[in-house]
Amino acid sequence: MAFTNEQLERYSRHILLKEVGVKGQKKLQNGKVLAIGAGGLGASVALYLAAAGIGTIGIADADVVDLSNLQRQVIHATRDIGKPKVESAKESMQAINPEVQVNTYFTYVNASNIADLIAGYDFILDCTDNFQAKFLINDACVLAKKPFSHAGIIRFKGQLITYVPSGPSQREGAGPCYRCAFKEPPPPDAVPTCRQAGIIGAMAGVIGSLQALEAVKYFIGAGQLLTGQLLTYDALTMEFRKIKLPRRASCAVCGTSPTILKPFDYAPLVCDLKTEGGHDA
């Protein structure tokens, strides 16, 4: 189906790019992306994916908007306090682009439901704020052969990895998974959460936007994805750094003799400031 005149105008700055064009924009329109977490990272991810014209966007989170979120979670507004984040996010996304289909999942993502949640999507975005969720998403995506982008933020720092499974139906460039780089979650209290350590608000925008870019590049087939590389960013020094990550043959989920054959939940951590209700940063 051809684009309407309104669509051609809406996406004109994309279509002008030789890396995108009409064909690339059609690929974005046919794309399906799931963001797990509607907080700091998820806020920027969701807004930019909607603006880009990703046809179907899912967003999963079990939390409601509170006042402390608004310093960085720019998809929500003061009027949304007390509202489920997924509903607030949907309203903002469709205000930007009413053409996109937004599927909301007001639920805590765990081992019992993650396989069903990711099944209908082409690309998964880990926008969570705790290691237990990050390992769960990694394992589920590896087992289901789903490409995904991991991101983490704290204080003035952020990081990003993209995983693409191998196989004839996938783009070239399959690399190590999150568990190849970080074998297990750290011990309790070894690494503080954003609620414990703080975070500069704009950091969520920087790293979340990069996650959205990884998804867009995946669909249009342009540039290089962050497969096999950990991208780190320090806002205080304004330095980006790429660290090469080898695939680990002994990895428990993507190695030569995997021992993780289905997703499982690690014991949840309880934050000292507030009980975790969602998955957001």
N, C-alpha and C positions, 0 to 999 in steps of 0.2 A: 504494500500500500504506500502511495506517495505521501510526502509530507504536505500538510496544508500551508497556505501562505503565512499563517500565524506561527506555525512551527518553524518554518524557514527563517522567520524573523527572530523568534525566541532563541534558536540555536545558531544564529548566523555567525557568531564569533568562533564557534566550534567548526562549522562547515568550511570556513575560510582556511582552516589549517589543513595542509596537505596530508598530515598524519591522521586526520579525522574525516573530513569531507562528509558527503551525504551517506556513504556506505558505513563509515564509522559511527555516525550519529544513529543510524538504524540499528547497529549492533548494541549501542547503549540503550536504545528504546526496548530492545528485546532482552536486555540483561535483567537478571534477578539477583539482588544482593541482600544478605541478612546481616544486620548490625546487632551484636549482642552487647547491650549496655547503652543507655540513653542519657549518660552523664556528660562529662567534659569532652571526652573523645567522640562519643556517639553524637553529641550535639553538632559538632563541625562536620563529621562524616555525613550525617543525615541531611543537613542543609545543602551541602555541596553535591551530594548524589542526586537529590531532588532537582536542584538547579541544572545539573548536567543532563537530566532527562533519562536517568536510569528508569526503565519501565516499571519494575516491581521492586519495592524496597520493604523488607521486613525489619522490625525493630522490637527487640525483646528486653524487658526489664521488669522487675517486681517492685520497684521503689516508687514513691510519690515525691513531688517537688517540694523542697523546703527552702527556706530563705538562704541558707549557706551555700546552696547550689548555684545561685544566680551570679556569683562572682566569676564563673567560668563556663557554665552550661548555657550558652547563649541561645539555645533553641527554646528555652523556657522564659517566662516573664513573671513579674510579681503577681499578676492576676491568677497565675497557674498554681500557686502554692496550695498544696493539699491534693492536687490532681495527679493521677497516674502519669508518670513521665512519658510513657508510650503514647498516651492520648494527647498530651501537650505537644509532643514532638510531631505527631501526625498533623495536628492543626497547623503548625508552623510550616511543615514541609508542603502541605497542599495549598497554603497561602502563597508560597513561592511558585509552585508549579502544580496546578490542579489536575494536570494530565497523569501524574504518576499514581500508581496504585500503592498504597501504604498498608501493609499488614501489621497489626499490633499483637504482641504476645505479652500480656500482663502476667508474667509468671517467672518464678525463679528457675533458671536453666540448670538442669542437673543431669545425671547419667540416665535417668529414666525417660527424659523427653528430648534430649539434644539430638539424637539421631533423626527423630521425626521432624524437628524444627529445621535442621539444615538440609533435609532431603530435597526440598523443592527449590533450592537456590544454587546459583552458579558460583558465587564467591561469598566468603564469610569474612566478617570483620570483627576481630576481638577488641572490643572497646571497654573491657572490664578493668577493675582496679584491684584484683586479688589473684594470687598465684594459683589457688585452687581452681578457679574458673578458667584461667589461662591454660593450665595443663589439660583440663577437661575438653576445652575447645580444640586444642591441638590434637589430642588423641582421637576425638570423634571425627575431625576433618581428615586426618591421615587415614583412618580406617575406612572412611566413606569416599576417599579419593576426591576431596573437595579442596580447592585452593583457598587460602585464607591469608589475611594480613594481621599480624600481632603488633600491638603497640603498648607501651607503658610510659607513664609520666609520674614525676614526683619532684617537688621543689622547683628547681630551674632546669631540670634535665628530662630528656625523653629518649625513647628508642623505638626501633621499627624493624620488623623482619617480615618477609613474605615467603610463604611456602606454596609450591606448585607440585602436585603429584606427577609422577612419570606416567606415560601411557600415550597411545596414538591419538587420543582425542584431546590431549592437553598441549599447551604451548611448550616449546623446548625451554629448558632452563630449570628443571626440577632440582631442588636442592635440599639441604637439611631441614628438619622440622625444629620446632621450638624445643622439644625434648632432647634433640641432638646437642643443642647449646647449653641447656639447663636441665640436667637429668631429673631432678626432683624439686618440689617446692622447698624453700629454705625453712629452717626450724622456726617454730612460733616465736614472734617478737624479734627475729633476726633482722628483718627489713620492715620499717614502718610503712603504714599506709598513708595516702594523701591526707586522710583525716587526722592522722597522728603527726605527720611531718610538715604538712602544708604544701601548697602548690601555687605558683604564679598563674593567674588565670589564663593569660594568652598562650601559655605552653600547650594547653588543650587544643587551641586553635591551630597552632603550628603543626603538631603531630597528627591531629585528626585530619587536617587538610592533606597531609602526606598520605595517610591511609586511603582517603578518597581518591587521590591521584593514582595509587597503586591499582585500585579497582577499575578506574577508567582505562588505564594503560592495558590492563589485562584484557578488557573487552575489545579495544580497538587494535590491539596487537602492535603497539608502538613503543619504542624505547626499551629500556632494560628494567625488569622488575628486581626487587631486592631479594632475589633467591640466592642463598648461599652467602648472604651478607647481613651483618647487623649494622644499621645506621644509628648513630648516636648524635645527640644534639645537646649542647650546653649553652643555655641562653645568656649566662653571665659573660662568657667569653665569645659568644656568637660563632662557635665552632661546630661544624659537622664533621663526623668521622665515620668511615666505613671500615668494618672489621670482617675479614673473611672467615666464614664458618664452614668447616668441613663436615660432610655427612659422616655420622658415626656408625660404623658397622654394628656396634654393640647396642645401639639405641633400642630401648624396650618396645617401641611402637613401629618404627620404620626401618629397623636394622635387618640384618640377614636372618636372625632367629628371634623374631619378636615374642615377647612374653605377655604384652598387653594386647588382648584380642577383642576387648569391648570396652567402651567408656566406663569409668568408675569415678566416684566422688571421694576426694580427700576430706578429712574432717574439717569443718568450717572453723575459721578463726572469728573470735568476737572482738570487735574494736573497743578500745577503752573509752571512746567518746560516744559511740552510738552503735546499736546493733545493726549489722548489715541487713538491708531489706532488698537490695538490688545488686546490680553488677557494675555500676558506673564508677567513673573516676572523678 
